[in-house]
Amino acid sequence: MKLSGAQIVIEQLCAHGATTVFGYPGGQILPLYDELYNNADRINHILTAHEQGAVHAADGFARVSGKTGVVVATSGPGATNLITGIANAYLDSVPMIALTGNVATPLLGKDSFQEVDVVGITLPIVKHNFVVRDVTKLEDTINEAFHLANTGRRGPVLVDLPKSTQEETCEYGGSIGTVEISGKEYIPSYDVQQAVDAITHSKKPYIYAGGGILASGAEAELRALSEKLSAPVGFSMMGLTALPHDYELNLGMSGSHGNRAASAAQAECDLMIAVGVRFSDRATGDTEAFSQGRTIIHIDIDLAEIGKNVSPQIGIRGDAKQVLSALLEAVPPIRNDDWLSRVKALKRADDMPKDNDFTPRNIIEMVARHHDTKSIVATDVGQHQTWTMQYYKFGGPRTLLTSGGLGAMGYGLGAAIGGCIAGGKRRTVLFTGDGSFGMNLNELSTAVSQELPITVIILNNGVLGLVRQLQNEHYLKRYSQTTLNRKTDFPALASAFGAAGHRADNLSQLETILESIQEKTPTVIDCRIDMD
């Protein structure tokens, strides 16, 4: 059966289970868009306001669904507008396929209109990229792209499609070949007994869990190991939803922007079992001091991460679910009442006194009370992001969308759109700041056109809060270009987009607004808080 390259792309997307794609059309990707038109009953295309919104939406879709996010853009500026989102997916290990159009093969390298070397540009921020000059290679290339995006440490793969490749025809095999969409192709080769010995001799074990737990689906194994070892669990930002907030040994996020209990227990432990984390600088601080006085077992599917930032005594390369299952079988139950008492005391000390002020904590906790524990929560980047990690009570896995590694302001609204769609249009909350929201607020038009029940909470302090905080602490309060002085009327802006817009200056007003939220209507709530 002969098909055009564009038809082959559609067939391969369907074969790999891609039912939703995000994108923005343009001249050099029109053959593919023509086939998307012909196959609208098989693939739901979400048109965003900007390519960056599309790639963040594909990212959010992947995180909530556990599937591969797919984004489509044309050549030149369309392709370059994907760069931030691709880098974000790369640093947070999100499986994604980016399909970009390009000029016809004979025109490549001739500075043709809207031609850019997107393969060269994205080389450092993808697992792999391809430019498909020969249509007969396209079927196998799409297969390989999905395989690479989903095996080992997950991440983005870019496939550049010259217009001629989309239009030419060849025989289509109609198979996904031998591709297995799984993150478990590594068979762990390690001495389980070495880790078991270290665990058995520990008096104060601590588990540091990251995004690798969610990628592997190892939430049950994580909890079982914590219970068996009486070990508290602290999280990286990417791993935060792996256990329910009300699990008694869940200490929340650790690190410079985390909970005091998690960081204190981490500092006092004599054994750290680190699973699916990369020991980022915000999590460790001084790595030499971080490592002293404890044995570290580092479990990660990516061998390059073991020993990169922190040198463990025991390094185990393997899928988190497989490795934790092996440890669960081998370790005896351990209980140390003194350590458990200390951990519970640390957790109690984290409970700050309550007040009725219009503070970020009270705003976030009130929003959480008015939303189901299964609600999806997205954030942008800044102070509001760390406040959300500290105060929101997450109910389960794949409910948090945030830019952890790249720290991309403007990530949140696109991600909330993708996550909401992946979750069957269930209620989604976006916590953002006036600085972050201003970067990609154009995607409100997408949320409105798709009738998405997204609640946008703007923690509006009139400044770039996190940068101001650094200026306050390290630059003698010289607030260079961090006071925004903008006159934006966010409720009126929301109304102009077709969303519901509100302003809240106290908790009573906020509660009244939250109780009035309608399904199928995006709602923007401008919460005015103090700049400090």
SEGUZA-558011 format. One line per field, with one value per residue (C-alpha): x, y, z. Coordinates in steps of 0.001 Angstrom, whole numbers, padded with zeros to 6 digits. Example, Ala and Ser with C-alpha at 12.3 -4.5 7.8 and 13.67 -1.06 7.14 Angstrom:
<recs>
xx = [012300|013670] $
yy = [-004500|-001060] $
zz = [007800|007140] $
</recs>
This chain:
<recs>
xx = [000000|001479|001044|002429|004867|002181|-000154|002619|003110|-000609|-000633|002418|001012|-002158|-000168|001715|-001462|-001282|-004880|-004219|-001610|-000955|000295|000158|000120|002333|003368|006013|003879|000646|000776|000651|-002126|-004122|-003934|-004866|-007988|-008714|-008155|-009910|-011927|-008705|-006501|-007704|-005596|-005565|-004778|-002960|-002221|001548|003930|005415|001934|001597|004837|004083|000621|002165|004435|001495|-000475|002405|002880|-000788|-001505|001807|001773|003950|003180|003113|003590|003538|004996|006056|009594|011645|009992|007449|010244|012329|009298|009372|012889|012031|009411|011694|014463|011961|010874|014506|015499|012363|012560|009169|008504|007670|007721|008205|007305|008563|008106|010971|011576|011772|014960|016502|016168|017826|020934|020088|018624|015170|012204|011548|014373|016311|018570|016314|018237|021446|019690|018038|020941|021863|018249|016836|017519|017896|016717|016196|015804|013988|015129|013966|010292|011157|012938|010005|008118|011173|012175|008839|009121|012580|011505|008766|011144|013802|011339|009976|012900|015572|015425|012486|012720|011946|012804|012509|011662|012210|010063|011015|007905|009013|009198|005637|004425|006365|004924|006273|005120|003899|004519|001758|003641|005329|007935|009610|009333|008369|007109|008563|011043|012081|014474|017402|017833|019488|022960|023964|024698|021409|023099|025444|022474|020657|023665|023813|020082|020165|022926|021184|019616|018210|017245|015826|014392|014918|012478|012322|010555|011947|009367|006500|008120|008469|005079|006832|004607|003363|006890|008113|005468|006010|009754|009149|006783|009081|012120|010254|011967|010668|010404|011499|011034|012578|010123|009568|008718|006438|003134|004417|002850|-000359|000204|-001459|000930|002537|006130|005727|007863|007278|009868|013446|016123|016557|012895|011425|009981|012169|011218|012366|015649|016328|015652|017847|020654|020352|020004|022795|021549|019988|018236|017990|015658|015175|016776|019678|020840|020351|022097|018878|018419|021938|023730|027346|027602|030577|028749|025592|027367|029231|028182|025906|025889|024202|022535|021718|019237|018686|017905|020438|023982|025284|023443|025122|028127|027570|026720|027041|029297|027309|028867|026445|025242|022486|021567|018068|014378|013042|010147|012385|015065|012661|010853|014158|015010|011575|012098|015537|015447|014049|011531|013274|011830|013657|011283|013776|014171|010427|009826|012408|010890|007373|008668|010267|007014|005030|007492|006722|003121|003111|000534|-002668|-003913|-006547|-004269|-004325|-001040|000133|-000223|-003828|-004741|-003242|-004803|-008222|-007976|-007024|-010099|-012347|-010864|-010882|-007666|-007564|-007512|-004510|-002264|000050|002463|004593|008038|008861|007886|004373|005886|007738|004769|002605|005096|005079|001364|-000768|-001990|-001467|-003664|-001828|000572|000513|-001390|001464|002754|005739|008996|011591|014904|014637|012530|010630|008392|005335|005167|002048|-000961|000059|000834|-002498|-004290|-002509|-002949|-006631|-007261|-005265|-007311|-010611|-011200|-011243|-010820|-007317|-005693|-002863|-000909|001022|002505|001837|005307|004999|001378|002274|004586|002036|-001383|-002416|-003215|-006345|-007878|-007099|-008550|-011740|-012132|-011655|-014085|-011555|-012348|-009074|-008864|-005999|-004822|-002554|-000518|-000091|002556|003540|007138|009298|009171|011866|014409|013498|014060|017573|018231|017064|019373|022469|022376|021780|018112|018968|015767|016951|014075|012064|009271|006853|004789|002195|-001419|-002807|-006398|-006327|-010092|-010910|-008299|-009822|-013244|-011862|-010645|-014068|-013065|-014472|-012383|-012352|-010260|-009810|-008269|-009125|-009994|-013723|-013830|-011734|-014032|-017107|-015440|-014312|-017852|-019192|-016877|-018679|-017691|-016426|-015374|-011783|-011665|-008939|-008687|-006335|-005167|-003413|-000676|002168|005327|007441] $
yy = [000000|003315|006327|009836|010784|012817|009803|007608|010025|009839|006034|005803|008226|006145|002903|004293|005351|009094|010298|013958|016322|020011|022432|025400|025158|026857|026506|023812|021489|021843|018343|016891|019291|018250|014664|015747|017232|013897|011988|014252|011241|009465|012270|015267|018301|021149|024493|026739|030458|030002|027114|027480|026970|023861|022264|022977|021487|018339|018194|018507|015918|013444|013976|013411|010582|008727|008626|010372|014019|015056|018600|019814|023042|024469|025416|028442|030466|027711|025274|027710|028602|025007|025265|026275|023540|020873|021858|021739|018213|017132|018327|016854|013551|013900|011649|013799|013710|017069|017053|020070|020970|022192|023356|020765|018702|020459|023798|022723|024735|027540|030035|029453|031318|030138|027613|026946|024110|022953|019667|021549|023928|021180|018741|019430|019287|016093|012409|012264|014100|013207|014975|012595|013343|009990|009078|005356|005935|007688|004699|003308|006773|007373|003924|004715|008141|006647|003956|006457|008811|006044|003788|004272|007804|009278|012498|014445|013356|015694|014578|017230|016689|018453|019317|017048|014083|014750|014825|011920|008395|004946|001540|001535|-001553|-000848|-002068|-000610|-003317|-004582|-001320|-001843|001293|000688|002174|-001229|-002514|-002474|-005629|-004406|-005846|-005143|-006806|-006626|-007958|-004982|-002629|-004953|-005011|-001221|-000974|-003629|-001825|001524|003168|006219|005350|008032|007700|010539|009995|011758|011780|008342|006861|008302|007435|003826|003561|002560|004453|001281|-000111|003190|003184|-000489|000052|003084|001082|-001941|000127|002720|005216|008745|009910|013289|014286|016224|018592|016073|013221|015099|013405|009816|009410|010941|013991|012281|009328|009724|009328|011733|014762|016679|018324|018675|021141|024895|025583|022561|021660|021957|018471|016810|018689|018130|014385|014198|015946|013615|010260|007676|006012|007674|005586|007973|006740|008407|011717|013642|015527|018997|021956|023260|019906|019457|022763|021914|018353|017471|018452|016820|013454|013418|011145|008831|005969|006815|004264|005875|004083|005501|004202|006654|005519|009022|010365|008001|009848|012967|015348|013200|010147|007256|004318|002033|002841|000780|001276|000072|000813|002085|-000365|-003356|-002327|-001468|-004772|-006604|-004733|-005406|-009114|-009090|-006686|-007676|-005427|-002705|-000539|002120|003900|006627|007580|007455|009704|012169|012217|012797|015619|017250|016945|018519|021410|022124|022981|026762|028694|029534|033043|034608|036877|036948|035061|032609|029724|030516|031176|027865|025874|027416|026609|023031|022672|023696|021177|017407|015592|014255|017743|018474|021243|023227|025977|028506|029325|031634|032027|030764|027501|026790|027897|025404|022600|023460|024013|022182|018758|016508|013441|011145|010642|012557|015484|018038|019872|022109|023098|021551|021494|024388|026649|028085|031038|030838|027037|026794|027705|025568|022650|023092|022909|019701|018153|019049|017429|014320|014064|013988|017694|017300|020373|021803|024546|026808|028714|031496|034912|038154|037922|034326|034679|037648|035509|033147|034420|034305|030624|031712|031778|028067|027229|029118|027602|024104|024802|023680|023906|025577|027810|030296|031683|034700|035416|039016|040898|043370|042153|039320|037836|035176|037421|040244|037831|037106|040822|041324|038630|039041|042433|044906|045363|046901|045938|046313|045742|043457|045910|045488|048692|047253|048379|045122|044474|040680|040182|042459|040702|037306|038610|039843|036325|034888|033560|034505|037134|038007|039893|038871|040969|038714|035103|035769|037178|034291|031689|033306|033268|029637|028575|030240|028595|027081|023944|024356|027928|028943|031231|033757|034997|037899|037589|040745|039942|041897|042201|040786] $
zz = [000000|-001099|001162|001245|003952|005715|005663|007060|009971|010777|010619|012838|015399|015596|015794|018799|020590|019989|020021|020868|019418|020025|017437|015119|011306|008712|005100|005408|007553|005524|003970|007484|008510|005472|006693|010219|008609|006914|010149|012645|013842|014862|016149|018127|017239|019790|018183|020642|020488|020171|019567|023045|024477|022306|023465|027142|026605|025108|028166|030574|028620|028899|032638|033484|031029|031257|027441|024898|024264|020597|019299|015682|014288|010990|009977|010990|013770|014370|015122|017173|019287|020556|021982|025567|025861|024402|026826|029682|028719|028406|031877|033485|031535|029834|026800|023796|020002|018272|014571|012653|009017|006894|003353|000578|000528|-002556|-000696|002564|003360|000931|003418|002006|003445|007024|006872|010061|011170|013989|014211|014992|017371|019421|019515|023186|024461|022943|023387|019621|016535|012893|009576|007192|003645|002235|002612|002634|005971|007596|008991|010767|011965|013709|015292|016573|017818|020021|021217|022234|023899|026117|026971|029584|030866|029012|027077|023893|020348|017365|013816|011134|008039|004793|002821|-000003|002376|003502|-000126|-001666|-001584|-000808|000354|003933|006055|008575|011616|014658|014297|017426|019349|022974|024696|028121|030531|031834|029201|031639|033698|036895|037350|040905|044208|046071|049155|049337|049556|051952|054286|054353|055041|057760|059669|059445|062481|060725|057128|054836|051333|048867|045991|042636|039319|038474|040860|038807|035469|036583|038284|041513|043964|045697|046035|047473|050176|050944|051398|053605|055796|055962|056971|059069|056793|056233|052642|051336|047724|044929|043255|040458|042822|045183|044310|044552|048017|049417|051604|054590|054671|058096|056862|053949|054870|051640|049439|050622|049587|049676|048871|050619|053997|057077|058282|055046|054956|058652|058464|055389|057265|060286|058535|058500|055298|052269|049620|046652|043911|040542|041553|040086|043215|041744|043315|044891|046596|047948|048438|049268|047925|050121|053304|051953|051653|054957|057800|055831|053383|050079|047815|044466|042195|038713|035247|033764|034526|033789|036844|039310|040700|038554|041394|044531|044899|046418|048220|046366|042845|041233|037596|036934|036685|040024|040207|039512|041980|044793|044246|044593|047790|049257|048788|050372|053328|056738|058509|060497|063251|065209|067569|068471|064801|064193|067201|065954|062471|063813|066000|062966|061080|063934|064058|060410|061299|061494|063543|061691|060982|058749|056767|052986|052699|050044|052493|053351|049725|048554|051388|050725|047018|047897|050146|047247|044825|044766|045759|042197|040717|038534|039820|037564|038502|036775|038194|041073|044705|044018|042767|046015|048114|046211|046889|050590|051212|048646|049784|046773|046726|044357|041454|038174|039643|039599|036531|037145|035484|037771|035934|033495|035697|032735|033553|031303|031488|033603|031464|028491|030813|032593|029236|028254|031693|031838|028450|029414|032601|030718|031333|035088|037251|037010|039076|037952|040591|038931|039570|037764|036186|034966|033865|031682|029574|028003|029063|025385|025961|027826|024348|024005|027420|026546|023068|024505|027402|029992|033725|034685|037753|037465|040816|040285|043415|042394|044361|041653|041535|040255|043729|043712|041991|044397|047275|045970|045583|049149|050494|048318|046556|049399|048448|045089|043293|039725|037262|039556|040425|037533|037828|035461|035297|033892|034949|035012|035606|032659|030552|031399|030414|027096|026364|027262|030679|034066|035844|039557|042078|045722|048478|051428|052231|052473|048950|047670|049196|047668|044238|044567|045455|042301|039756|036770|034898|031321|032020|032733|035754|036592|040185|040822|044444|045596|048116|049685|047602|050441] $
</recs>
